[in-house]
């Protein structure tokens, strides 16, 4: 077994545990650019990697009280049906015959968008907190529906590219629940919600024959201890510096994919 596989899994798992970001955002480009995996197989394998890794991280965050289950359900009301419809579309249109070039372009664009929202998440939080009081009352009435709608958008993006369950999901939560959710609860809620979404999408790619389970196993050997360590270090590490470094890595990877 190539030592790069478990090492890549450990680094990505640790990043996911620390910030809720990094699973699909890092693992898919690592598989394509570093490990030489076909793009469509990289997306399918990465979805399984994210589902199983975040299942462990979600358990840790739940035990620490970092998951808001009502918010998880609201997101899932939109994301799970949207993922199912996206899988149906891929299957009906011959998803197993999708051109790798299209997947690479979509993935590259998703990485750059993810980098931007990751970098400016704190500023988005500051703007959301300062919404005027008279607008907050109307906003709260629409919040369940808006949350489900954002979940649906997330479901489509994650199913097509395996990217977004972390950074985009966390940023949506920052905008939707700036007062209700602390940064720790945003990370925990985001990770817990990602589990059913990535599992459903992963099952769809498995049905299409686009999952490399041997590679998945070697990645998980490193990622499981990584996400446990990262989840337990959440309170002790300044995630701001990590987010800056992660954003730069995502921009580089996205540009590399777009120009490849």
C-alpha positions in Angstrom: 0.0 0.0 0.0 1.4 3.4 -1.0 2.2 5.4 2.2 0.8 8.5 0.5 -2.7 7.1 0.7 -3.0 6.9 4.6 -0.9 10.1 5.0 -3.3 12.0 2.7 -6.2 10.6 4.7 -4.7 11.6 8.0 -4.0 15.2 6.9 -7.4 15.7 5.4 -9.2 14.0 8.4 -7.4 16.3 10.9 -8.4 19.4 8.8 -12.1 18.2 8.8 -12.1 17.7 12.5 -10.6 21.1 13.2 -12.7 23.3 11.0 -15.4 21.2 9.4 -13.8 22.0 6.1 -11.4 20.1 3.9 -12.9 16.7 3.2 -14.1 17.0 -0.4 -12.3 20.3 -0.9 -8.9 18.6 -0.4 -9.3 14.9 -1.0 -10.8 15.1 -4.5 -8.0 17.2 -5.9 -5.4 15.2 -4.0 -6.7 12.0 -5.6 -6.7 13.6 -9.1 -3.5 15.6 -9.0 -1.3 13.6 -6.6 -2.6 10.0 -6.8 -3.6 10.0 -10.4 -7.2 8.8 -10.0 -9.8 9.4 -12.7 -11.9 12.5 -11.9 -15.3 10.7 -11.9 -13.9 7.9 -9.7 -12.3 10.5 -7.4 -15.6 12.2 -6.8 -17.4 8.9 -6.1 -14.6 7.6 -3.8 -14.3 11.0 -2.1 -18.1 11.0 -1.3 -17.6 7.7 0.6 -14.5 9.0 2.3 -16.4 12.1 3.5 -19.4 10.0 4.7 -17.4 7.5 6.7 -14.9 10.1 8.0 -17.5 12.6 9.1 -19.6 9.8 10.7 -16.7 9.4 13.2 -16.2 13.2 13.5 -20.0 13.7 13.9 -20.1 11.2 16.8 -17.3 13.1 18.6 -19.0 16.5 18.1 -22.4 15.1 19.1 -20.8 13.7 22.4 -19.5 17.2 23.0 -22.9 18.9 22.4 -21.7 20.6 19.2 -24.6 19.6 16.9 -28.0 21.4 16.6 -30.3 18.6 15.4 -33.2 20.8 14.5 -30.9 22.7 12.1 -29.5 19.4 10.8 -33.1 18.2 10.0 -33.9 21.5 8.3 -30.9 21.2 6.0 -31.6 17.5 5.3 -35.2 18.3 4.2 -33.6 20.1 1.2 -30.3 18.4 0.7 -31.4 14.7 0.7 -34.2 15.0 -1.9 -31.9 17.3 -4.0 -29.1 14.7 -3.9 -31.5 11.9 -4.9 -32.9 13.9 -7.8 -29.3 14.8 -9.0 -28.4 11.1 -8.9 -31.5 10.2 -10.9 -30.5 12.8 -13.5 -27.0 11.5 -13.7 -28.2 8.0 -14.1 -30.9 8.9 -16.6 -28.4 10.9 -18.7 -25.7 8.2 -18.6 -23.8 9.6 -15.6 -21.2 6.8 -15.9 -20.3 8.2 -19.2 -19.7 11.8 -18.0 -16.6 13.3 -19.5 -13.7 13.7 -17.1 -13.0 17.1 -18.5 -16.5 18.3 -17.4 -16.0 16.9 -13.9 -12.5 18.5 -13.6 -13.9 21.9 -14.7 -16.8 21.7 -12.3 -14.5 20.6 -9.5 -12.0 23.4 -10.1 -14.7 26.0 -10.0 -16.2 24.6 -6.8 -12.8 24.7 -5.1 -12.3 28.3 -5.9 -15.8 29.2 -4.6 -15.1 27.2 -1.5 -11.8 29.0 -1.0 -13.5 32.4 -1.2 -16.3 31.5 1.3 -13.8 29.9 3.6 -11.5 33.0 3.7 -14.3 35.4 4.3 -16.4 33.3 6.7 -15.7 35.6 9.7 -16.7 38.7 7.8 -19.9 37.1 6.7 -20.6 36.2 10.3 -20.1 39.9 11.4 -22.5 41.1 8.7 -25.1 38.5 9.7 -24.9 39.3 13.4 -25.6 43.0 12.7 -28.9 42.6 10.9 -31.4 45.2 12.1 -33.9 43.9 14.8 -37.0 44.7 12.7 -35.7 42.5 9.9 -34.8 39.6 12.3 -38.4 38.9 13.2 -39.4 38.5 9.5 -36.2 36.5 8.9 -37.0 34.0 11.7 -40.4 33.2 10.2 -38.8 32.3 6.9 -35.8 30.6 8.4 -37.0 26.9 8.2 -37.8 27.2 4.5 -34.7 29.2 3.7 -32.6 26.6 5.5 -34.2 23.8 3.5 -33.6 25.7 0.2 -29.9 26.2 1.1 -29.7 22.5 1.9 -31.1 21.7 -1.6 -28.4 23.9 -3.2 -25.8 22.1 -1.1 -27.2 18.7 -2.1 -26.8 19.4 -5.8 -23.3 20.8 -5.5 -22.0 18.0 -3.3 -23.5 15.3 -5.4 -21.9 16.6 -8.6 -18.5 17.5 -7.3 -18.1 16.0 -3.7 -17.1 19.6 -2.7 -19.1 21.9 -0.4 -20.4 19.9 2.5 -17.8 21.5 4.7 -16.9 25.1 3.6 -20.1 26.0 1.8 -22.3 24.3 4.4 -20.6 26.0 7.3 -20.8 29.4 5.6 -24.5 28.9 5.0 -25.0 28.1 8.7 -23.0 31.3 9.6 -25.4 33.4 7.5 -28.6 31.6 8.6 -27.9 31.2 12.3 -25.3 33.8 13.4 -26.7 34.2 16.9 -28.1 30.7 17.6 -24.9 28.7 16.6 -21.5 29.3 18.0 -18.5 28.6 15.7 -18.1 25.2 17.5 -21.8 24.3 16.9 -21.5 25.4 13.3 -18.7 23.0 12.7 -20.5 20.2 14.6 -23.8 20.7 12.9 -22.2 21.0 9.5 -20.3 17.7 10.0 -23.4 15.8 11.3 -25.5 17.0 8.4 -22.9 16.0 5.8 -23.1 12.3 6.9 -26.5 11.4 5.3 -25.9 13.7 2.3 -22.5 12.2 1.4 -23.7 8.7 2.2 -26.7 9.0 -0.2 -24.5 10.5 -2.9 -21.8 7.9 -2.4 -24.4 5.1 -2.8 -25.4 6.6 -6.1 -21.9 6.7 -7.4 -21.4 3.1 -6.2 -24.4 2.1 -8.2 -22.8 3.8 -11.2 -19.6 1.9 -10.6 -17.5 4.9 -9.8 -16.0 4.0 -6.4 -12.5 2.6 -5.7 -13.0 0.8 -2.4 -9.3 -0.4 -2.2 -8.2 3.2 -2.4 -10.9 4.2 0.0 -9.7 1.7 2.6 -6.2 3.0 2.6 -7.4 6.6 2.9 -9.6 5.8 5.9 -6.7 4.1 7.7 -5.2 7.6 8.1 -8.4 9.7 8.2 -10.2 8.1 11.1 -7.5 8.9 13.7 -7.0 12.3 12.0 -10.5 13.4 12.4 -10.7 12.2 16.0 -7.6 14.2 16.9 -8.8 17.2 15.0 -12.3 17.2 16.6 -10.7 17.1 20.1 -8.4 20.0 19.2 -11.1 22.3 18.1 -11.1 24.2 21.4 -7.4 24.6 21.5 -6.4 25.7 18.0 -6.9 29.0 16.3 -8.7 27.9 13.1 -8.3 31.3 11.5 -4.7 30.6 10.4 -5.7 27.1 9.2 -8.5 28.6 7.1 -6.1 31.0 5.4 -3.7 28.2 4.5 -6.6 26.0 3.4 -8.0 28.8 1.2 -4.6 29.3 -0.6 -4.4 25.5 -1.1 -7.9 25.4 -2.6 -7.3 28.3 -5.0 -4.0 26.6 -6.2 -5.8 23.3 -6.7 -8.8 24.8 -8.4 -6.6 26.8 -10.8 -4.5 23.7 -11.5 -7.7 21.7 -12.3 -9.2 24.4 -14.5 -6.0 24.8 -16.5 -5.2 21.1 -16.8 
